Amino acid sequence: MTIAIHSVNVNGIRAAVRKGMLDWLDQEHPDIVTIQEVRAAAEVLESQFPEWNLAHSESSEAGRAGVAILSRAGLNRVSTSLRGDRFISSGRWVEAQVETADTRGLTVISAYVHTGEATDQVRMEEKLSFLAELRHRCNELAAEGGHVLLTGDLNIAHSELDIKNWKGNIGKAGFLPEEREQLSALVEAPDWVDLGRRFAGDTPGPYTWWSYRGKAFDNDAGWRIDYLIASADLADTAKEVTVHRSATYAERWSDHAAISAQFDLELSQPVL
């Protein structure tokens, strides 16, 4: 048995559904889906995904951010907070646990880190602080002994392999040294694995986001900013990682591509 987990920044759930997200879900039939930039209230998600178990963190700013987890199995230990309450209403973090046959449980996280702005010190400090809290919480969860999977749009290209035009983006948000160092502190630690990079190898991409402007998508001038970061034991069970890049520009239902992984792990609860 395997568990299929997909993650995608939908760039607004209403628009994504209108453009074809539900057909894609029917085709892929994942066990768990994590979503970023929901930009809608819980009742909107409940109406679009009535057969799924749902965990959701809504931003206090209407029409902004929002993260969610959809699961065919039951969700336990749902939380939308990091340390303290600084980010509790930001709509950027939700975690939930599913039960697994090995009794360790799997905590799945949907996270959305804002883009930031290199010339805005306050905004960048907030981004770096969120990343520090994210890393602390991931390590805290892993220390409990269960499997952990951090998914989401972290809005950071970790290395030159993760951005097509890396030279042109030196000094810009998303590729600043201090952002990349924060991400390195997690993915280069022995207890964590960036599954996208492990399965892609030491080659450019595969990218997960392309601007709607110009010919970025057609020229594959993208960024790899969407991640599946697994605790080490969970990473050892990963069988496949896929970037679901649309075949054509016209078939896109988000400016991000979904990413997915198959894990040689079994849910202990019946799935829908």
C-alpha positions as CSV (number, residue, x, y, z in Angstrom):
1,M,0.0,0.0,0.0
2,T,1.1,3.6,-0.7
3,I,0.0,7.0,0.3
4,A,-0.2,9.7,-2.4
5,I,0.2,13.3,-1.2
6,H,-0.2,16.2,-3.5
7,S,0.5,19.9,-2.8
8,V,-0.4,23.0,-4.8
9,N,-0.7,26.7,-4.5
10,V,-4.0,27.2,-6.2
11,N,-3.8,31.0,-6.5
12,G,-7.4,31.3,-5.3
13,I,-9.6,28.2,-4.8
14,R,-12.6,29.6,-6.7
15,A,-10.5,30.3,-9.8
16,A,-8.7,27.0,-9.7
17,V,-12.0,25.0,-9.5
18,R,-13.4,27.1,-12.3
19,K,-10.4,26.3,-14.5
20,G,-10.3,22.6,-14.0
21,M,-8.8,21.6,-10.6
22,L,-11.6,19.2,-9.8
23,D,-11.1,17.2,-13.0
24,W,-7.4,17.0,-12.1
25,L,-8.2,15.7,-8.7
26,D,-10.5,13.0,-10.1
27,Q,-7.8,12.0,-12.5
28,E,-5.0,11.9,-9.9
29,H,-7.1,10.5,-7.0
30,P,-4.6,11.5,-4.2
31,D,-5.1,10.4,-0.6
32,I,-4.1,13.8,0.8
33,V,-4.0,17.3,-0.8
34,T,-2.4,20.4,0.7
35,I,-3.4,23.7,-0.6
36,Q,-1.9,27.2,-0.4
37,E,-3.4,30.6,-1.2
38,V,-6.9,29.4,-0.7
39,R,-8.3,33.0,-0.4
40,A,-11.7,31.8,0.8
41,A,-13.6,30.9,3.9
42,A,-14.1,27.4,5.2
43,E,-17.6,27.1,3.8
44,V,-16.3,27.6,0.3
45,L,-13.9,24.7,0.7
46,E,-16.6,22.6,2.3
47,S,-18.9,23.2,-0.7
48,Q,-16.3,22.4,-3.3
49,F,-14.9,19.3,-1.5
50,P,-17.8,17.8,0.4
51,E,-16.4,14.3,0.5
52,W,-13.1,15.2,2.0
53,N,-12.0,15.7,5.6
54,L,-10.8,19.2,5.9
55,A,-8.4,21.3,8.0
56,H,-8.1,25.0,7.2
57,S,-6.4,28.1,8.4
58,E,-8.0,31.3,7.1
59,S,-6.2,34.7,7.0
60,S,-7.7,37.5,9.0
61,E,-7.2,39.6,5.9
62,A,-10.0,38.8,3.5
63,G,-8.9,37.5,0.1
64,R,-5.4,36.8,1.3
65,A,-3.3,33.7,2.0
66,G,-5.1,30.7,3.5
67,V,-3.9,27.1,3.7
68,A,-5.7,23.8,3.9
69,I,-5.4,20.1,4.0
70,L,-7.9,17.7,2.3
71,S,-7.7,14.1,3.3
72,R,-9.6,10.9,2.4
73,A,-8.8,9.6,5.9
74,G,-9.6,11.2,9.2
75,L,-7.6,14.1,10.5
76,N,-6.4,14.3,14.1
77,R,-4.4,16.9,16.1
78,V,-5.3,19.8,13.8
79,S,-3.3,23.0,14.6
80,T,-3.0,26.4,13.0
81,S,-0.4,27.9,15.3
82,L,3.3,28.1,15.6
83,R,5.0,29.2,18.9
84,G,3.1,32.0,20.4
85,D,0.3,33.7,18.5
86,R,2.2,36.1,16.2
87,F,1.2,34.2,13.0
88,I,-2.0,32.5,14.2
89,S,-4.3,34.7,12.1
90,S,-2.0,34.9,9.1
91,G,-3.5,31.9,7.2
92,R,-0.1,30.5,6.5
93,W,0.1,27.3,8.6
94,V,-2.0,24.3,9.2
95,E,-0.9,20.8,10.4
96,A,-2.9,17.6,10.9
97,Q,-2.1,14.0,11.6
98,V,-3.3,10.8,9.9
99,E,-2.9,7.4,11.5
100,T,-0.6,5.0,9.8
101,A,-0.3,1.2,10.0
102,D,3.2,1.4,11.6
103,T,1.5,3.3,14.5
104,R,3.9,6.3,14.2
105,G,1.4,8.6,12.6
106,L,2.0,11.1,9.8
107,T,1.8,14.8,10.4
108,V,1.2,16.7,7.2
109,I,1.7,20.5,7.1
110,S,0.5,23.0,4.5
111,A,2.5,26.2,4.7
112,Y,2.6,29.4,2.7
113,V,5.4,31.8,3.2
114,H,4.8,35.3,1.8
115,T,7.0,36.6,-1.1
116,G,8.6,39.5,0.8
117,E,10.3,42.5,-0.6
118,A,14.1,43.1,-0.5
119,T,13.6,46.9,0.1
120,D,11.1,46.5,2.9
121,Q,13.0,45.6,6.1
122,V,9.8,45.0,8.2
123,R,8.3,42.6,5.7
124,M,11.6,40.7,5.3
125,E,12.0,40.4,9.0
126,E,8.5,38.9,9.2
127,K,9.3,36.4,6.5
128,L,12.6,35.4,8.2
129,S,10.9,35.1,11.6
130,F,8.1,32.9,10.1
131,L,10.8,30.6,8.6
132,A,12.5,30.3,11.9
133,E,9.3,29.4,13.6
134,L,8.5,27.0,10.8
135,R,11.8,25.2,11.3
136,H,11.3,25.1,15.1
137,R,7.9,23.5,14.8
138,C,9.0,20.9,12.2
139,N,11.9,19.8,14.5
140,E,9.5,19.8,17.5
141,L,7.1,17.5,15.6
142,A,9.9,15.2,14.4
143,A,11.2,14.9,18.0
144,E,7.8,13.3,18.9
145,G,8.8,10.3,16.9
146,G,6.2,10.4,14.1
147,H,6.6,10.9,10.4
148,V,6.4,14.6,9.3
149,L,5.9,16.1,5.8
150,L,6.2,19.8,5.3
151,T,4.5,20.9,2.1
152,G,3.8,24.2,0.5
153,D,4.9,27.4,-1.2
154,L,7.9,28.6,0.7
155,N,8.6,31.4,-1.9
156,I,12.4,30.7,-1.8
157,A,14.6,29.3,-4.6
158,H,17.1,27.4,-2.5
159,S,19.9,27.3,-5.0
160,E,20.9,28.3,-8.5
161,L,19.4,25.1,-9.7
162,D,16.0,26.3,-8.5
163,I,15.6,29.4,-10.6
164,K,16.1,29.8,-14.4
165,N,17.3,33.4,-14.3
166,W,19.3,33.3,-11.0
167,K,21.8,35.9,-12.1
168,G,19.0,38.4,-12.8
169,N,17.4,37.8,-9.4
170,I,20.4,38.3,-7.2
171,G,19.4,40.7,-4.5
172,K,15.7,40.1,-4.9
173,A,13.2,38.6,-2.5
174,G,12.9,34.8,-3.0
175,F,16.7,34.5,-3.7
176,L,18.3,36.5,-0.9
177,P,21.2,34.9,1.0
178,E,19.4,35.2,4.3
179,E,16.3,33.4,3.0
180,R,18.3,30.6,1.4
181,E,20.3,30.2,4.6
182,Q,17.0,29.7,6.6
183,L,15.9,27.0,4.1
184,S,19.4,25.4,4.2
185,A,19.2,25.1,8.0
186,L,16.2,22.8,7.5
187,V,16.8,20.9,4.2
188,E,20.5,20.3,4.8
189,A,20.0,19.0,8.3
190,P,20.5,15.2,8.7
191,D,16.9,14.8,9.9
192,W,15.2,16.3,6.8
193,V,15.1,15.7,3.1
194,D,14.1,18.0,0.2
195,L,12.3,15.3,-1.8
196,G,12.1,17.4,-4.9
197,R,15.9,17.8,-5.1
198,R,16.6,14.2,-4.0
199,F,14.5,12.8,-6.9
200,A,15.5,15.4,-9.5
201,G,19.2,15.2,-8.8
202,D,21.8,17.8,-9.5
203,T,20.1,19.4,-12.4
204,P,18.2,22.6,-13.0
205,G,14.5,22.5,-11.9
206,P,12.1,21.1,-12.3
207,Y,10.4,24.4,-11.7
208,T,7.0,24.8,-10.0
209,W,6.1,28.4,-10.6
210,W,6.0,30.6,-13.8
211,S,4.9,34.1,-14.1
212,Y,1.7,34.7,-16.2
213,R,3.5,37.5,-17.9
214,G,5.4,37.1,-21.2
215,K,6.6,33.7,-22.3
216,A,7.8,32.5,-18.9
217,F,5.8,29.3,-19.0
218,D,6.5,28.5,-22.7
219,N,10.3,29.1,-22.1
220,D,10.3,27.2,-18.8
221,A,11.7,30.4,-17.2
222,G,10.5,29.3,-13.7
223,W,11.3,29.0,-10.1
224,R,11.2,25.9,-7.8
225,I,9.6,27.4,-4.8
226,D,7.1,24.6,-3.8
227,Y,8.5,21.9,-1.6
228,L,7.9,18.5,-0.1
229,I,10.3,18.3,2.9
230,A,10.2,15.0,4.7
231,S,11.5,13.7,8.0
232,A,14.4,11.3,7.3
233,D,12.5,8.1,8.0
234,L,9.5,9.2,5.9
235,A,11.9,10.2,3.1
236,D,13.2,6.6,3.0
237,T,9.7,5.4,2.1
238,A,9.3,7.9,-0.8
239,K,8.9,6.0,-4.1
240,E,8.2,8.8,-6.6
241,V,8.1,12.6,-6.8
242,T,6.3,14.4,-9.7
243,V,5.9,18.0,-10.8
244,H,2.5,18.2,-12.5
245,R,3.4,20.8,-15.1
246,S,0.5,21.5,-17.5
247,A,1.0,20.4,-21.0
248,T,0.2,23.9,-22.4
249,Y,-0.3,27.4,-21.1
250,A,-4.0,27.2,-21.8
251,E,-4.4,24.2,-19.6
252,R,-3.0,25.8,-16.5
253,W,-5.4,26.2,-13.6
254,S,-2.8,28.0,-11.4
255,D,0.4,29.8,-11.9
256,H,2.0,27.0,-9.8
257,A,2.3,23.3,-10.7
258,A,1.2,20.8,-8.2
259,I,3.9,18.5,-6.8
260,S,3.3,15.0,-5.4
261,A,5.0,12.1,-3.8
262,Q,4.1,8.4,-3.3
263,F,5.2,6.9,0.0
264,D,5.5,3.2,0.8
265,L,3.4,3.7,3.9
266,E,-0.1,2.5,4.8
267,L,-3.0,4.5,6.3
268,S,-4.5,2.6,9.2
269,Q,-8.0,4.2,8.7
270,P,-10.3,3.4,5.9
271,V,-10.2,6.1,3.2
272,L,-13.2,7.7,1.4
